Amino acid sequence: MNNSTVFAQSYSKYGKFDIDAVDEIGAENGQVATLIDEMSTYLNKKQYDKFISLTSGDLNLGFYDLFFGQDSHEYKKDNIGLWNLDEFEVITYKQVPKDQVPVENVNYSEYIEYTELVTYLAYCDIVAKEDTTDMFSGMNCFLFVFGKDSNDEYKLLQWSQPLINEVQKIDFQPHRKLVYTSEDVLFTLLNETVLNNNKEKLEKCFYPIGSKNDPYYYPMPSKIRVKIKSTGKISTVDFYYYLKNVLPNEWIALSDPMESLKAGAMAVKMYGWYRCYNHKYFGLGFDVYDTIVDQVYRAGSEHERSTEAINSVGGIAIINSSGLIFETQYNARAQMKHSGFMSQTGANALARNGYTWFQICDYYYSNSNKSEGSISSFNYYSLWGSKIKLEFILKVMFEHKFFQIFNFDINHISLQLENRRRYEVEKS
């Protein structure tokens, strides 16, 4: 495999942003400044073809699919992505120094065909047609990545929502002071990124699992939106189904050691979980690609051993030493200890040397750019996890002819469980 943001910090702190000097903040690059102005103009005038002309690469293809692809009428009807944007105003922006570019959000190696890459942090005022899980009316904070194409023209390459704790590392003071305490924000969005101050609407969009007093207030996504790159379609699937159809394409389910598969299951799960709440592809209407750009997803590719590994770590998640979930990156290359990247082949070697799945995760993610100290785990409530355990119990009882005595139909019971799960999700 390679946030509309209200300015708030973690539950134990205040978020303080002092923004008054708009006149002191300007673009260091005149071409980029013109591009940002044109973006705002075209979006407000709903001139989507002209807006798309300002973009390049995967972003260009994604917006073309959104506005002019075969499913664009459905996307418009359902207010998907930027179809949900009613008004857009850039309040202020600044180029981010290279040493302050948030690595969790921006990877310049994805844009090697472009030159003079620059990242801008922008504060924008948005009016959404409806408040959703990834777009809210109010002040928003975005990262824009620009680069020069083969015609020596700057193009927009990435539009993403930065994490507030990453924004705070950037030397940029906006023009209003916004202070919120933990009572004013919901921690349904991860890494201290909170959408806006409309608490009631936010509560309607997110249905967290657990108590608000729980510091690990991280709801596991029930769904994930996957962009199928070969067709341009967006497929919304159950999060559990997504995991089952990613892991066997990233690890070798048939032969990799089980503890390595479990570590892979955790990495796959937390990567998808992270992407559901921290939108790298803002405005495009999806969370992840189905390719190595994110994680390789192939519907119908589930394997028994990889599903066993996923179920083994069901109800468990990992967080960094700051108490936040993080982007659990991994690849097939050899990786050093504490590199922040899990090595798939390295995980196999560690498993064969007796490491558990958690020790493998600790080996790569602790004391790295993902976690200043040691990672840890926490338990969360999982509807599908409970369903799996109950179905397993039913299966054992069936095999021991328990149901034959009482004339129970296990398939009917399983269907009832699935319907109940769907009801609980829809009801919430």
JOSULPE-V96353 format. One record per pair of residues at least 6 apart in sequence whose ideal C-beta (glycine too) atoms are under 6 Angstrom apart, sorted by the first residue. I is the first residue (numbers start at 1). J is the second residue. Records with the same first field share a line. If there is no record, write none. Layout:
BEGIN
I: J / J
END
This chain:
BEGIN
1: 292 / 295
2: 292
3: 161 / 193
4: 135 / 136 / 140 / 195
5: 140 / 141 / 164 / 193
6: 194 / 196 / 197
7: 15 / 17 / 178
8: 15 / 180 / 185 / 194
9: 15 / 192
10: 192
11: 182
14: 179
15: 180
16: 179
17: 174 / 178
18: 173 / 177
19: 174 / 175 / 176
20: 175
22: 92 / 175
25: 92 / 94
27: 33
28: 95
31: 154
32: 146 / 154
35: 54 / 154
36: 90
38: 54
39: 54
40: 88 / 90
42: 50 / 51
43: 51 / 88
44: 88
48: 67
52: 63 / 64
54: 156
55: 63 / 155 / 156
56: 149 / 155 / 157
57: 157
59: 157
62: 284
65: 232
66: 75 / 81
69: 232
75: 83
76: 83
79: 129 / 130
80: 285
81: 283 / 284 / 285
82: 283
84: 128 / 129 / 135
86: 127 / 129
87: 127
88: 126
89: 125
90: 122 / 124
91: 123 / 125
92: 123
93: 120 / 122
94: 121 / 172
95: 118 / 120
96: 119 / 121 / 170
100: 169 / 170
101: 119
102: 162 / 166
104: 327
105: 143 / 160 / 162
106: 119 / 145
108: 117
111: 117 / 147 / 157
114: 147 / 148
115: 148
116: 148
117: 147
118: 146
119: 143 / 145
120: 144
121: 170 / 172
122: 142 / 144
123: 141 / 174
124: 140
125: 139
126: 137 / 140
127: 137
128: 135 / 137
131: 201
133: 205
134: 279
136: 195 / 196
138: 196
141: 167
143: 160 / 162
144: 159
145: 157 / 158
146: 154 / 156
147: 157
148: 154
149: 155
159: 282 / 283
160: 280 / 282
161: 279 / 282
163: 191 / 193
164: 192 / 193
165: 192
185: 194
186: 202
187: 217
188: 206 / 208 / 219
189: 277
190: 218 / 277 / 325
191: 324
195: 202
207: 428
208: 217 / 219
209: 219 / 380 / 381
210: 217
216: 378
218: 325
220: 380
221: 239 / 276
222: 239 / 425
223: 236
224: 239 / 242 / 272 / 276 / 287
225: 234 / 236 / 286 / 287
226: 235 / 288 / 290 / 297
227: 234 / 286 / 289
228: 235 / 290
229: 289 / 291
234: 285 / 286
240: 384
243: 268 / 269 / 310
244: 302 / 307
245: 297 / 298 / 299 / 301 / 302
246: 268 / 295 / 297
247: 264 / 265 / 268 / 306
248: 301 / 303 / 306
249: 296 / 298 / 301
250: 296
251: 261 / 264
253: 303 / 305 / 306
256: 348
257: 348 / 351 / 352
259: 351 / 356 / 357
260: 347 / 348 / 351
261: 306 / 309
262: 309 / 312 / 313 / 357
263: 347 / 357 / 360 / 361
265: 309 / 310 / 313
266: 313 / 361
267: 328 / 330 / 342
270: 325 / 328
271: 328
274: 325 / 327
275: 287 / 288
276: 287
288: 294
290: 297
311: 388
314: 382 / 385
315: 379 / 382 / 385
316: 377
317: 378 / 380
318: 361 / 375 / 377
319: 325 / 376
320: 326 / 370 / 371 / 375
321: 371 / 372 / 373 / 374
326: 370
329: 341
330: 342
332: 344 / 345
334: 343
335: 341 / 343 / 346
337: 363
338: 367 / 368
340: 368 / 369 / 370
342: 364
347: 360
350: 360
362: 375
365: 371 / 375
366: 374 / 375
383: 421
387: 417 / 421
391: 414
394: 410
398: 410
403: 410
END
